[in-house]
């Protein structure tokens, strides 16, 4: 499986609660994306949010970052 050209992806997770165990999976995704030739911060972002949990309030608090990266053309 390869990443389609021009794809930009955002992955994030909180480090508390349900998301606490997601780090190793996101590390594997990051390594795979790098192996596909994508550049971290330009083609994709994998970001942990320290102290955040897996719930609507946490997602709402960090929505601006992925929205800017994916739709604003910005670098994160």
KETOR-362782 format. One line per field, with one value per residue: residue number from 1; z, x, y of N, C-alpha, C in turn; residue in three letters. Coordinates in Angstrom, 3 decimals, padded with zeros to 6 digits. Layout:
BEGIN
num NUM / ...
nc3 Z / ...
nc1 X / ...
nc2 Y / ...
cac3 Z / ...
cac1 X / ...
cac2 Y / ...
cc3 Z / ...
cc1 X / ...
cc2 Y / ...
residuo Ala / ...
This chain:
BEGIN
num 1 / 2 / 3 / 4 / 5 / 6 / 7 / 8 / 9 / 10 / 11 / 12 / 13 / 14 / 15 / 16 / 17 / 18 / 19 / 20 / 21 / 22 / 23 / 24 / 25 / 26 / 27 / 28 / 29 / 30 / 31 / 32 / 33 / 34 / 35 / 36 / 37 / 38 / 39 / 40 / 41 / 42 / 43 / 44 / 45 / 46 / 47 / 48 / 49 / 50 / 51 / 52 / 53 / 54 / 55 / 56 / 57 / 58 / 59 / 60 / 61 / 62 / 63 / 64 / 65 / 66 / 67 / 68 / 69 / 70 / 71 / 72 / 73 / 74 / 75 / 76
nc3 000.000 / -000.837 / -000.200 / -001.621 / -004.007 / -002.999 / -000.703 / 002.549 / 005.972 / 009.307 / 012.548 / 015.861 / 019.444 / 022.808 / 025.883 / 028.173 / 029.782 / 027.529 / 025.226 / 026.092 / 025.430 / 022.737 / 021.618 / 020.616 / 018.309 / 016.768 / 016.404 / 014.687 / 012.456 / 011.786 / 011.075 / 008.838 / 007.089 / 006.720 / 005.418 / 003.063 / 001.836 / 002.611 / 004.287 / 007.588 / 009.188 / 006.869 / 004.949 / 006.684 / 010.096 / 013.266 / 016.403 / 019.884 / 022.602 / 025.568 / 028.607 / 027.646 / 027.033 / 025.592 / 024.345 / 023.581 / 024.533 / 024.710 / 022.018 / 020.824 / 021.986 / 020.665 / 017.973 / 016.145 / 015.307 / 013.577 / 011.642 / 010.566 / 009.540 / 007.634 / 006.006 / 005.854 / 004.687 / 006.112 / 007.814 / 010.317
nc1 000.847 / 000.536 / 000.922 / -001.241 / -000.193 / 000.183 / -001.283 / -002.172 / -001.900 / -003.210 / -002.586 / -003.433 / -003.280 / -004.378 / -002.538 / -003.539 / -005.919 / -007.929 / -006.367 / -003.765 / -002.320 / -001.776 / 000.601 / 002.758 / 001.501 / 001.058 / 003.711 / 004.522 / 002.902 / 003.939 / 006.604 / 006.051 / 004.876 / 007.054 / 008.772 / 007.403 / 008.116 / 007.016 / 007.144 / 007.612 / 005.574 / 005.054 / 003.883 / 002.558 / 001.387 / 002.060 / 000.993 / 001.293 / -000.800 / -000.088 / -001.507 / -004.090 / -007.300 / -009.351 / -011.848 / -014.761 / -014.385 / -011.586 / -010.861 / -012.151 / -010.724 / -008.306 / -008.777 / -008.167 / -005.476 / -005.200 / -007.084 / -005.988 / -003.570 / -004.494 / -006.358 / -005.627 / -003.220 / -000.934 / 002.220 / 003.015
nc2 -001.176 / 002.202 / 005.706 / 008.038 / 010.522 / 013.909 / 013.708 / 014.771 / 014.366 / 014.210 / 013.188 / 012.755 / 012.398 / 012.040 / 011.866 / 010.806 / 008.610 / 006.717 / 007.236 / 006.910 / 004.626 / 004.846 / 005.772 / 003.952 / 002.881 / 005.167 / 005.883 / 003.848 / 004.405 / 006.916 / 006.187 / 004.594 / 006.461 / 008.197 / 006.398 / 006.206 / 008.478 / 010.874 / 014.044 / 014.944 / 017.318 / 018.668 / 016.916 / 015.329 / 015.138 / 013.869 / 014.000 / 014.061 / 015.036 / 016.185 / 015.233 / 015.390 / 013.869 / 011.228 / 012.479 / 014.546 / 017.210 / 017.460 / 017.076 / 019.247 / 021.353 / 021.243 / 021.530 / 023.609 / 023.337 / 020.927 / 021.716 / 024.078 / 023.046 / 021.119 / 022.499 / 025.153 / 025.276 / 025.612 / 025.082 / 022.751
cac3 000.000 / -000.889 / 000.046 / -002.866 / -004.131 / -002.560 / 000.535 / 003.799 / 007.050 / 010.689 / 013.578 / 017.202 / 020.526 / 024.162 / 026.604 / 029.346 / 029.502 / 026.414 / 024.298 / 026.697 / 024.780 / 021.293 / 021.173 / 019.740 / 017.018 / 016.015 / 016.002 / 013.509 / 011.344 / 011.420 / 010.367 / 007.536 / 006.254 / 006.345 / 004.435 / 001.814 / 001.283 / 003.124 / 005.196 / 008.810 / 009.274 / 005.565 / 004.411 / 007.774 / 011.488 / 014.323 / 017.582 / 021.172 / 023.435 / 026.960 / 029.559 / 027.006 / 027.036 / 024.381 / 024.488 / 022.777 / 025.050 / 024.309 / 020.564 / 020.551 / 022.433 / 019.754 / 016.598 / 015.264 / 014.731 / 012.355 / 010.639 / 009.912 / 008.769 / 006.514 / 005.114 / 005.750 / 003.974 / 006.989 / 008.270 / 011.756
cac1 000.000 / 001.285 / 000.169 / -001.446 / 000.503 / -000.552 / -002.010 / -001.715 / -002.600 / -003.033 / -002.881 / -003.083 / -003.839 / -004.104 / -001.673 / -004.244 / -007.114 / -007.916 / -005.281 / -002.444 / -001.627 / -001.706 / 001.921 / 003.464 / 000.813 / 001.352 / 005.119 / 004.566 / 002.315 / 004.932 / 007.699 / 005.537 / 004.726 / 008.406 / 009.264 / 006.689 / 008.692 / 006.388 / 007.973 / 006.899 / 005.315 / 004.599 / 002.965 / 001.781 / 001.703 / 001.666 / 001.239 / 000.661 / -001.204 / 000.160 / -002.582 / -005.408 / -007.976 / -010.056 / -013.242 / -015.146 / -013.786 / -010.171 / -010.784 / -012.561 / -009.652 / -007.161 / -009.268 / -007.554 / -004.195 / -005.383 / -007.838 / -005.024 / -002.644 / -005.140 / -007.122 / -005.024 / -001.964 / 000.183 / 003.169 / 002.918
cac2 000.000 / 003.446 / 006.927 / 008.779 / 011.805 / 015.080 / 013.440 / 015.388 / 013.663 / 014.668 / 012.202 / 013.188 / 011.596 / 012.488 / 010.934 / 010.292 / 007.821 / 005.768 / 007.534 / 006.692 / 003.514 / 005.044 / 006.208 / 003.008 / 002.774 / 006.382 / 005.800 / 002.966 / 005.161 / 007.932 / 005.513 / 004.169 / 007.652 / 008.625 / 005.429 / 006.496 / 009.690 / 012.087 / 014.830 / 015.331 / 018.747 / 019.145 / 015.913 / 014.743 / 015.457 / 012.932 / 014.834 / 013.757 / 016.168 / 015.794 / 015.481 / 015.369 / 012.576 / 010.818 / 012.898 / 015.703 / 018.448 / 017.476 / 017.260 / 020.626 / 022.250 / 021.201 / 021.477 / 024.607 / 022.879 / 020.129 / 022.479 / 024.965 / 022.219 / 020.453 / 023.373 / 026.473 / 025.166 / 025.948 / 024.066 / 022.547
cc3 000.000 / -000.658 / -001.283 / -002.861 / -003.684 / -001.269 / 001.699 / 004.899 / 008.405 / 011.614 / 014.922 / 018.222 / 021.854 / 024.893 / 027.863 / 028.900 / 028.352 / 025.474 / 024.818 / 026.006 / 023.292 / 020.765 / 020.244 / 018.361 / 016.163 / 015.605 / 014.751 / 012.281 / 010.852 / 010.615 / 008.966 / 006.592 / 005.813 / 005.281 / 003.068 / 001.151 / 001.733 / 004.130 / 006.389 / 008.860 / 007.976 / 004.992 / 005.465 / 009.113 / 012.343 / 015.627 / 018.822 / 021.883 / 024.884 / 027.854 / 028.968 / 027.049 / 025.705 / 024.542 / 023.687 / 023.235 / 024.639 / 022.812 / 020.194 / 020.894 / 021.452 / 018.281 / 015.662 / 014.605 / 013.501 / 011.261 / 009.872 / 009.027 / 007.511 / 005.512 / 004.930 / 005.031 / 004.813 / 007.316 / 009.775 / 012.222
cc1 000.892 / 000.346 / -000.011 / -000.708 / -000.407 / -001.342 / -001.356 / -002.542 / -002.245 / -003.451 / -002.530 / -003.772 / -003.491 / -003.281 / -002.311 / -005.457 / -006.906 / -006.734 / -003.891 / -001.652 / -001.407 / -000.318 / 002.633 / 002.808 / 001.107 / 002.818 / 005.268 / 003.993 / 003.310 / 006.072 / 007.263 / 005.408 / 006.086 / 008.992 / 008.605 / 007.212 / 008.016 / 007.310 / 007.116 / 006.759 / 004.828 / 003.550 / 002.086 / 002.243 / 001.222 / 002.015 / 000.525 / 000.289 / -001.122 / -001.007 / -003.974 / -005.980 / -008.694 / -011.532 / -013.492 / -014.480 / -012.317 / -010.033 / -011.128 / -011.427 / -008.480 / -007.558 / -008.579 / -006.268 / -004.402 / -006.138 / -006.892 / -004.076 / -003.301 / -005.786 / -006.516 / -003.700 / -000.741 / 001.061 / 003.044 / 004.088
cc2 001.239 / 004.633 / 007.660 / 010.118 / 012.941 / 014.896 / 014.172 / 014.754 / 014.241 / 013.537 / 012.814 / 012.303 / 012.241 / 011.449 / 010.379 / 009.468 / 006.861 / 005.990 / 007.225 / 005.583 / 003.692 / 005.389 / 005.236 / 002.851 / 003.999 / 006.439 / 004.939 / 003.678 / 006.209 / 007.308 / 005.092 / 005.360 / 008.189 / 007.704 / 005.626 / 007.774 / 010.971 / 012.750 / 015.247 / 016.846 / 019.357 / 018.193 / 015.280 / 015.293 / 014.300 / 013.639 / 014.303 / 015.057 / 015.716 / 016.193 / 015.477 / 013.954 / 012.366 / 011.179 / 014.178 / 016.995 / 018.560 / 017.718 / 018.693 / 021.604 / 022.284 / 021.199 / 022.460 / 024.120 / 022.000 / 020.881 / 023.406 / 024.160 / 021.670 / 021.415 / 024.763 / 026.473 / 025.457 / 024.759 / 023.972 / 021.752
residuo Unk / Unk / Unk / Unk / Unk / Unk / Unk / Unk / Unk / Unk / Unk / Unk / Unk / Unk / Unk / Unk / Unk / Unk / Unk / Unk / Unk / Unk / Unk / Unk / Unk / Unk / Unk / Unk / Unk / Unk / Unk / Unk / Unk / Unk / Unk / Unk / Unk / Unk / Unk / Unk / Unk / Unk / Unk / Unk / Unk / Unk / Unk / Unk / Unk / Unk / Unk / Unk / Unk / Unk / Unk / Unk / Unk / Unk / Unk / Unk / Unk / Unk / Unk / Unk / Unk / Unk / Unk / Unk / Unk / Unk / Unk / Unk / Unk / Unk / Unk / Unk
